[in-house]
């Protein structure tokens, strides 16, 4: 088990926010679509992750292990909740 704590959190990260910087190293990033459509999120400017629509998955977070310093909601007019453990 990896010890860590929350180093970044946003409960309403939206497409309009653009690329957001996480100023700490991370062990994992945890994301939840808040929109009723699938949401594409780009990590470190190159890794795309598709989050299932909020009405399709019972509000479960998608966990992506790794060290990420940026997160961007790509899908138009979409919003996510996100936190990172570092």
ABEGO torsion letter per residue (X at the ends): XBBBBBABBBABBBAAAEBBBBABBBABBBBBBABABBBBBBBGGABBBBBBBAAAAGGBBBBBBEBBABBBBABBGBBBBBBBBX
